[in-house]
Amino acid sequence: MKKLAIYKIGIKNCTACYACFNVCEYEAIIMEMTADGFYKPNIIEEKCVDCGICVLKCPVINPEYLNETEAQFFMAWSKNKEIRRASSSGGMFSEIAESVLAQGGEVYGAAWDENLEVKHIKVASSDNLALLRGSKYLQSKVNKSYKTIKDTIEKTAKKILFVGTPCQIAAIKKIVKDDRLLTCDLLCHGIPSYIPFKSYLAGMEDQIKKVNFRDKCTGWTNYSISLIGEKGTYSKVHTQDRFFMGFLKDYYLNEACYDCLFNRLPRQGDITLGDFWGIDNKDDKNNQGVSVVIANNKKGYEVLTSLERDQKIELKKVDQVLACKSNPRIYSGELMRPEKRDYIINDIKKFGFTSVAEKEIHISSDLGRKLKRTIIYLIKFFKDKKKKRN
């Protein structure tokens, strides 16, 4: 058998990061949807010369943790009310992206395509930045973005911002090693399968044209999922939507997401972005959205403080415990894999999302889940602190 990355790690351990697809010069790797609904590499054997480049550049086989262990934690938000209102949390992505675009750079991030799937695209103008704004809780098809970025950096003086999941940042850092690349990794809960999502949309009594996973029409903390169709808009608070609750209960995540190598400290990006859940101070919260932001190295810190000096953002340094207490994916990639994960995906393929979800996915408050994760974090944090003292 040839020594290929996907054969070495196995399809279940593949994060679907697209690294191997980008580095194969012989086009022997194609990305195809698996039986459980994720785009992963498939090998065209007759084209493969067994060069080993996919093994060398696979972040799962050769993970690297290059950032500082003592990262700096902040709560932050954009001072532009329109940007903040249109963003999933505090609008920090938009402000960082605008600063790169203002320097003649390019921004790569996740956008919806015409089939309501998610793909990474390039944006070179502020006019198109809205395409990348907002959370998209699905696998993004990176396509040849890493290769394109590498070529751009080698041939031009442009700065590039790439925003993605931690495994995608790990992948691009294997391929592009240049200080002009700025990376932001997201606090990723894991990517859900396209199978339940497509079936969920198909069960609507309308042709859905647009999806907003994080509509602030009901506030930041109690956000809604909104679907815009030909006949009107469907909108529900996320805890009352069965697809969203199935996602939060981890029923149909990619296998690698249950033990993620990259959702941990030290983080992968120069900057980490997410929601600052668990804030008690009403002045900071005000239900418009607050970001948790981590400067993982000097470059990330300089970007953030430059935005603060330019009066673009509000930036407040916080303790690691406060930042992490309601955000376990900052420090741990471990999730308990539900026993009925395969059963739910397979039954959705047979009977449709609506039928299965009504039986298996209960809509309720997720306060208990958040409390449990907070307790687990605090126990782990103080255990680690005790070890360091000893």
Secondary structure, 3 states (H helix, E strand, C coil): CCCCHHHHHCHHHCCCCCHHHHHCCCCCEEEEECCCCCEEEEECHHHCCCCCHHHHCCCCCCCCCCCCCCCEEEEEEECCHHHHHHCCCCCHHHHHHHHHHHCCCEEEEEEECCCCCEEEEEECCHHHHHHHCCCCCCCEECCCHHHHHHHHHHHCCCCEEEEECHHHHHHHHHHCCCCCEEEEEECCCCCECHHHHHHHHHCCCCCEEEEEEEEHHHCCCCCEEEEEECCCEEEEEHHHCHHHHHHHCCCCECHHHHECCCCCCCCCCCEEEEECCCCCCHHHHCCCCCEEEEECCHHHHHHHHHHHHCCCEEEEEECHHHHHCCCHHHCCCECCCCCCHHHHHHHHHHHCHHHHHHHHCCCCCCHHHHHHHHHHHHHHHHHHHHHHHC
